Amino acid sequence: MPPAKKRTRRYDPVKIRAAVLAQFAAVREAVATLTPEQLARPTRLGDWTVRELVVHHTMALGMLERFLAAPEPLKQELALLDWPFATDPVSAQVDHETRELAASVDDLDALFEQRATRTAELLAVTEDGRLMPTRFGAMSFADVLVTRTVELTVHTDDLNAALPELAVPHDRQALAACTRLLADALALKAPGGSVEVRIPPYAVVQCVAGPRHTRGTPPNVVETDPLTWIRLATGRTGWAEALAAAEVAASGERADLSAVLPVMA
């Protein structure tokens, strides 16, 4: 587990709320066009089909209503930067719940409409600092919404990988928040200042133990685009694979992140 000491980036809650709704709306619009054949296609997520994947999108927001209905916890138990490291132990449970819901739902359009409407209602009345229970411990509502940008952005990319013809757009604010949270998680997982990781235009972090760079051109630099970074950070793409495809530029003897990737399983 990464060390407890951390500095959490601030996110604009107004922009995050708008980003969550916008990214979900983009997926909803695409799902409305899917044929039975497209829904049956495989994805890069084990044996999930597109149907399981799109149903999982609705679950990313459905958890808001479910956990907000519970009594408010007395104190926060999980910091935002701890969240990426807490998700793996519940993956089997999430998989089971996703399959159950996908098997029980006949009308995907109605499911997406219901979730979009209810989420908008919750965003209109829930304060940023409201604590809510999650699978991983109590978090503030504002922090949970940042995690939703990660869920929606990552799975939108999964959907585009399965159905390239859709080309579902990524909301800029959702993509930015997802990129930044996963970059900060890398800096927490591999603390240090010997490697500078650049993900323009959204994030720059220093990581990996060793001599700390203070001025001029860093001796060890990794640079990539946001979606490639997100794929690396979540294990969708391997380090060697990204280098071979020229999707990552890495210079310096320490600029090898293979030992610390993925950040979030």
C-alpha positions as CSV (number, residue, x, y, z in Angstrom):
1,M,0.0,0.0,0.0
2,P,1.4,3.4,-0.9
3,P,2.5,5.6,2.0
4,A,-0.1,7.7,3.8
5,K,1.5,11.1,3.2
6,K,0.1,12.7,0.1
7,R,-0.9,16.0,-1.4
8,T,-4.3,15.9,-3.1
9,R,-4.9,18.0,-6.2
10,R,-8.0,20.3,-6.1
11,Y,-10.7,19.7,-8.6
12,D,-13.4,22.2,-9.5
13,P,-16.6,20.6,-8.3
14,V,-18.8,22.5,-10.8
15,K,-16.7,21.3,-13.7
16,I,-16.6,17.7,-12.4
17,R,-20.4,17.5,-12.0
18,A,-20.8,18.8,-15.6
19,A,-18.2,16.4,-16.8
20,V,-19.9,13.3,-15.3
21,L,-23.2,14.2,-16.9
22,A,-21.6,15.0,-20.3
23,Q,-19.5,11.8,-20.5
24,F,-22.5,9.7,-19.5
25,A,-24.7,11.5,-22.1
26,A,-22.1,10.7,-24.8
27,V,-22.2,7.0,-24.0
28,R,-26.0,7.0,-23.8
29,E,-26.3,8.6,-27.2
30,A,-24.0,5.9,-28.7
31,V,-25.7,3.0,-26.9
32,A,-29.1,4.0,-28.4
33,T,-27.7,3.2,-31.9
34,L,-26.3,-0.3,-31.1
35,T,-27.6,-3.3,-32.8
36,P,-28.0,-6.8,-31.2
37,E,-24.9,-7.8,-33.2
38,Q,-22.9,-5.0,-31.8
39,L,-24.0,-5.6,-28.2
40,A,-22.8,-9.2,-28.6
41,R,-19.3,-8.3,-29.7
42,P,-16.4,-9.1,-27.3
43,T,-14.5,-6.5,-25.4
44,R,-10.9,-6.3,-24.0
45,L,-12.4,-6.9,-20.5
46,G,-12.1,-10.6,-20.2
47,D,-15.3,-12.3,-21.5
48,W,-17.5,-9.3,-21.1
49,T,-19.5,-8.4,-24.2
50,V,-20.4,-4.9,-25.2
51,R,-23.7,-5.4,-23.5
52,E,-22.0,-6.0,-20.1
53,L,-19.7,-3.1,-20.7
54,V,-22.5,-0.6,-21.4
55,V,-24.6,-1.8,-18.5
56,H,-21.5,-1.3,-16.3
57,H,-21.6,2.4,-17.4
58,T,-25.0,2.8,-15.7
59,M,-23.6,1.1,-12.6
60,A,-20.9,3.7,-12.4
61,L,-23.6,6.3,-11.6
62,G,-26.1,3.9,-10.0
63,M,-23.8,3.6,-7.0
64,L,-24.5,7.3,-6.2
65,E,-28.2,6.7,-5.5
66,R,-27.5,3.5,-3.6
67,F,-24.9,4.8,-1.2
68,L,-26.5,8.2,-0.7
69,A,-29.6,6.4,0.5
70,A,-27.6,5.0,3.4
71,P,-27.0,7.0,6.6
72,E,-24.2,9.6,6.3
73,P,-21.0,8.3,7.8
74,L,-19.5,10.1,10.8
75,K,-16.1,10.6,9.2
76,Q,-14.2,10.2,6.0
77,E,-12.4,6.9,5.7
78,L,-10.8,7.0,2.3
79,A,-8.9,9.8,0.6
80,L,-9.3,10.4,-3.1
81,L,-5.7,9.4,-3.9
82,D,-6.2,6.1,-2.1
83,W,-9.2,5.1,-4.3
84,P,-7.2,3.8,-7.3
85,F,-5.4,1.3,-5.1
86,A,-8.6,0.1,-3.4
87,T,-10.6,-1.1,-6.4
88,D,-8.9,-4.4,-7.3
89,P,-10.2,-6.5,-4.3
90,V,-13.8,-5.9,-5.3
91,S,-13.4,-6.6,-9.0
92,A,-15.0,-10.1,-8.7
93,Q,-18.0,-8.7,-6.9
94,V,-18.4,-5.9,-9.5
95,D,-18.1,-8.5,-12.3
96,H,-20.9,-10.6,-10.7
97,E,-23.2,-7.6,-10.3
98,T,-22.6,-6.4,-13.8
99,R,-23.5,-9.8,-15.3
100,E,-26.6,-10.0,-13.2
101,L,-27.9,-6.6,-14.3
102,A,-27.0,-7.2,-17.9
103,A,-29.0,-10.5,-17.9
104,S,-32.0,-8.9,-16.2
105,V,-32.4,-5.7,-18.4
106,D,-34.3,-5.8,-21.6
107,D,-34.5,-2.1,-22.4
108,L,-31.1,-0.4,-22.3
109,D,-32.4,2.9,-23.4
110,A,-34.8,3.0,-20.5
111,L,-32.0,2.1,-18.1
112,F,-29.8,4.9,-19.4
113,E,-32.6,7.4,-19.3
114,Q,-33.5,6.4,-15.7
115,R,-29.9,6.7,-14.6
116,A,-29.2,10.0,-16.3
117,T,-32.4,11.5,-14.8
118,R,-31.7,10.3,-11.3
119,T,-28.1,11.4,-11.4
120,A,-29.0,14.9,-12.5
121,E,-31.5,15.1,-9.6
122,L,-28.8,13.9,-7.1
123,L,-26.3,16.4,-8.4
124,A,-28.8,19.2,-8.0
125,V,-29.4,18.6,-4.2
126,T,-26.2,16.9,-2.8
127,E,-23.5,19.1,-1.3
128,D,-19.8,18.5,-2.2
129,G,-18.9,17.8,1.4
130,R,-21.6,15.2,2.0
131,L,-20.0,12.0,3.2
132,M,-21.2,8.8,1.6
133,P,-20.3,5.2,2.2
134,T,-18.7,3.3,-0.7
135,R,-17.3,-0.2,-1.1
136,F,-13.9,1.1,0.1
137,G,-14.9,3.4,2.9
138,A,-16.6,6.7,3.4
139,M,-15.7,9.4,0.9
140,S,-16.9,12.9,0.2
141,F,-19.5,13.3,-2.5
142,A,-17.1,15.6,-4.4
143,D,-14.3,13.0,-4.3
144,V,-16.7,10.2,-5.4
145,L,-17.6,12.3,-8.5
146,V,-14.0,12.6,-9.4
147,T,-13.7,8.8,-9.3
148,R,-16.8,8.6,-11.6
149,T,-14.8,10.6,-14.3
150,V,-12.2,7.8,-14.2
151,E,-14.8,5.0,-14.5
152,L,-16.7,6.7,-17.3
153,T,-13.5,7.8,-19.2
154,V,-11.8,4.4,-19.0
155,H,-14.9,2.5,-20.0
156,T,-15.7,4.9,-22.8
157,D,-12.3,4.0,-24.2
158,D,-13.1,0.3,-23.7
159,L,-16.3,0.8,-25.7
160,N,-14.4,2.6,-28.5
161,A,-11.9,-0.3,-28.6
162,A,-14.7,-2.8,-29.0
163,L,-16.6,-0.8,-31.5
164,P,-14.3,1.7,-33.3
165,E,-17.1,2.8,-35.6
166,L,-18.8,4.5,-32.7
167,A,-16.0,6.9,-31.9
168,V,-17.7,8.0,-28.7
169,P,-16.2,11.4,-27.7
170,H,-14.4,12.1,-24.5
171,D,-15.6,15.1,-22.5
172,R,-12.5,17.3,-22.0
173,Q,-13.0,17.9,-18.3
174,A,-13.7,14.2,-17.6
175,L,-10.6,13.2,-19.6
176,A,-8.5,15.8,-17.7
177,A,-9.7,14.7,-14.2
178,C,-9.1,11.0,-15.1
179,T,-5.6,11.7,-16.4
180,R,-4.6,13.8,-13.4
181,L,-5.9,11.4,-10.7
182,L,-4.1,8.5,-12.3
183,A,-0.9,10.6,-12.7
184,D,-1.0,11.6,-9.1
185,A,-1.6,8.0,-8.1
186,L,1.6,7.1,-10.0
187,A,3.5,9.7,-8.0
188,L,2.1,8.3,-4.8
189,K,2.9,4.7,-5.7
190,A,6.5,5.5,-6.9
191,P,7.5,8.5,-4.8
192,G,10.6,10.5,-5.8
193,G,11.8,13.1,-8.2
194,S,14.1,11.4,-10.7
195,V,11.6,10.9,-13.5
196,E,9.3,13.6,-14.9
197,V,6.1,12.2,-16.5
198,R,4.4,14.6,-18.9
199,I,0.9,14.0,-20.2
200,P,0.0,17.2,-22.1
201,P,-2.1,19.2,-21.8
202,Y,-3.3,17.9,-18.5
203,A,-0.6,16.7,-16.1
204,V,3.1,16.7,-15.2
205,V,4.3,14.7,-12.2
206,Q,7.6,13.6,-10.8
207,C,8.1,10.1,-9.5
208,V,10.6,7.3,-8.9
209,A,13.3,7.4,-6.2
210,G,16.6,8.8,-7.2
211,P,18.4,12.1,-7.8
212,R,15.8,14.9,-7.8
213,H,15.7,17.2,-10.7
214,T,15.5,20.9,-9.8
215,R,16.1,23.0,-12.9
216,G,16.7,22.9,-16.6
217,T,15.9,19.9,-18.8
218,P,15.1,16.8,-16.7
219,P,17.5,13.9,-17.3
220,N,14.7,11.3,-17.3
221,V,11.5,12.2,-19.1
222,V,8.4,10.1,-20.1
223,E,5.8,11.8,-22.3
224,T,2.6,10.4,-23.8
225,D,-1.0,11.5,-24.6
226,P,-3.9,11.2,-22.2
227,L,-5.6,8.2,-23.6
228,T,-2.3,6.2,-23.9
229,W,-1.5,7.2,-20.3
230,I,-4.9,6.0,-19.1
231,R,-4.4,2.7,-20.9
232,L,-1.0,2.3,-19.3
233,A,-2.2,3.2,-15.8
234,T,-5.1,0.8,-16.0
235,G,-3.3,-2.1,-17.6
236,R,-5.1,-1.9,-21.0
237,T,-1.7,-1.3,-22.7
238,G,1.7,-2.6,-21.7
239,W,4.8,-0.5,-21.3
240,A,6.8,-2.3,-23.9
241,E,3.8,-2.4,-26.3
242,A,3.4,1.4,-26.0
243,L,7.1,2.0,-26.6
244,A,7.1,-0.2,-29.6
245,A,4.2,1.6,-31.1
246,A,5.8,5.0,-30.5
247,E,2.9,6.0,-28.2
248,V,5.3,6.8,-25.4
249,A,8.6,8.8,-25.6
250,A,11.0,7.8,-22.8
251,S,14.5,9.3,-22.4
252,G,17.1,8.7,-19.6
253,E,18.4,5.6,-17.9
254,R,15.6,5.8,-15.2
255,A,12.7,6.5,-17.6
256,D,11.3,3.0,-17.5
257,L,8.0,2.8,-15.7
258,S,7.3,-0.9,-16.4
259,A,8.0,-1.8,-12.8
260,V,5.3,0.6,-11.4
261,L,2.6,0.0,-14.0
262,P,-0.3,-0.4,-14.0
263,V,-1.3,2.0,-11.3
264,M,-4.9,0.9,-11.1
265,A,-5.8,-2.7,-11.8
